[in-house]
Structures are given as C-alpha cells and as structure tokens.
C-alpha cells in the first residue's frame, strides 16, 4: 500500500516536471514572438503566466 502511493507520487512529480518544461517553452515562444508588442500587452500576458 505504502510503496504504491510512493509510485503514484513519483509519477505525479514527473508529470509536473514535464508540464513546467512545456510552460517554459510556451513562455519563451510567446515572449520572443510578442517582444515587438506594446508593454500593455506584455503586462497582460505575464499576468496570466
């Protein structure tokens, strides 16, 4: 029982790591593609990250 919950937790943290990596990639793409936009728009985007 105990070892099972450890496995599940490990799996979850792996998934979380993958998601964070994905979010960082999206962030970089957004930043680079929207760099020319005005600061209001940038603030708006960063607010939701």
Secondary structure, DSSP 8 states (H G I E B T S, - for coil): -HHHHHHHHHHHHHHHHHHHHHHHHHHHHHHHHHTTS-HHHHHHHHHT-
